[in-house]
Amino acid sequence: MTHSAKTAFRAAGGFVLGVVLCFAVPEAGHAQDLTYEPTNPAFGGSPVNYQWMLNSANNQNPYGDEGQFGTFRDDPLANFEQQLQRQVLDQLSRQIIEDRFEGVDLTEEGRFDFQNFTVEVNPGTRGISIRVFNKDTGESSTIDIPRF
């Protein structure tokens, strides 16, 4: 027998021996059944989980214990005061802008310098582009108003 034939015979014998060992030793591979068990006791889970789930739900509840639907944790008078302040400030800001920019035509190019901001208005064929530049941070935002 030649050297290459002996090497091929040994390789084939090793392969056959490996296949025989795989089938001869079935304990080497183990499998496990995976089963699903729900957490919620209402759906078949352990009753031990009931109190934990109830406490978790109560901590996430935005309503109090009073009335049919409970009460909000926020104070309604404080909410009313905040809304009133927002409306007054909104109305004041509108009035200031109208007074400051009286006669301003947004179809013409312009630049407005404020303490912390610069506003540039650039009309174009597609519409008006308004760029707001924050002098403190260097950030800018661009608002494009299309022309219809």
N, C-alpha and C positions, 0 to 999 in steps of 0.2 A: 504494500500500500504506500502511496506517495504521501509526502508531508501535507499537501493541500487536502487530500482525501481524508487523512486522519483528523485534521482540524475541522473539516465539515462534519464528520461523524460525531466528534465531541460536541460541537455546537448543536447538532440535531438532538443528541442524547440529552443535553442539558435542557433544551426546550421541552422535550417530552417529559423529563423528570419534573420540571416546573409545573406543567399542566396537570400531571398526576397528583402532585402535592396540593394543588389548589382544590381539586375535587376530593381528595382523601381527608382533608382537615376542614370540615365545614364549620367548626366552632370558631375559626379565626375571624369570621365576619359576623358581627352582631347587629341586629336591627331593633328599633324601639318603636312602639306605637305612640304616635302623638295624639293627644286628646285635648279638646278645647273645653275649658270649664269657665262659664261666665262669672263675672265678679258680682253683678247685681243679684241680690236674693230674689227679686221679683221675676227674674228670668232663669232661675235654677241655680244661682250661685250660693255660696256658703252664707248661712244666716249670721255668721260672725261679722260679716261686712256691712250689715244693715246700719249700725250706729255710725260708723265711719262715713258712709255715703250720705246719711242724713245730715251730719254735721258739715260735711263738705258742701252740700247743696245750700244749707242755711247760711253759710259764710259768703256764698256768691249771690244771695238774694238781695236785690237793691231796695226792697220794700220792707217796711217795719211790720209789726204784729197787729196794728190797729186796722179796723175796717175790713171790708171784703177783699180789697186789693192791696191793703196796707197803705203806708204813707211813704212819700219820698224822703230820703235822708237829707236832701237839700232843704233849706229854708225858703219857702215861697216868697216871703217879704224881701229877703236878700236877692233872690232871682229877679224880682220886680224892680228893685233899686238898680241892679246892674243893667237890666234892659233899658230902663229909663235913661241912665247915664250914657249908654251907647247911642241911643236915639238923639239925645241932646248934642253929644259930641259929633255925631254924623251930620246933623243939621248945621252946626257951627262950621265944620270943615267944608261943607258945600258952600256956605255963604262966603267964607274966606277965599275959597278958590274962585268963586264967581267974581268977587271984588278984585282979587289979584290979577286975574286973567281976563278982565273985561276988555272986550274988543280984540281978543286974540283969535286969529284965524288959523286953524289947524291945517289949512291947505297951503300955508306958506312955511318955509323952513325957519326954525327958530331954536334958540337955546336959552334955558332959564337956569340960573345959578341960585341955589339955596345954601343954607349953612352947611349941611352934610351931603347934599345931593345935587346932581346936575341932571336936568331933563332936556333931551334933544328931540326935536320934532323934525322928521324928514318925510315930506310927502313924495309919493312916487306914482308911477302909472298903475300899479296894482293896488295901492292904498296908502295908508299913513303908517309910518314906523315911528314908535316912541321908545327912546332908550333912556332908562333911568340908571344913573351911575352913582354908586355910593362912594364918596370921597374917603371915608374912614377905612373901609375894608377893601376897596378896589373892585368890588363885585358890581356887576351890571345885569339888568334885565331889559329885554326888548319885548315890546308889545306891538304886534302887527294888527292893524285894523284894515280888513279888506274893503275894496271899493266895489260896490254892486251896481 
